[in-house]
């Protein structure tokens, strides 16, 4: 069984598209998960800690 060049090109393009789509989507999901974790940590902070953190952040 031999694979003609057009089939090989189609397979490689499909692989590349899937690979890069997975990387982009994975990064978005990681960023969203990190934001949720940060938000959950902020909800557990006392008022004093929250205000100190807000003062440290640049405007």
Buried (B, 14 or more C-beta within 10 A) or exposed (E): EEEEEEEEEEEEEEEEEEEEEEEEEEEEEEEEEEEEEEEEEEEEEEEEEEEEEEEEEEE
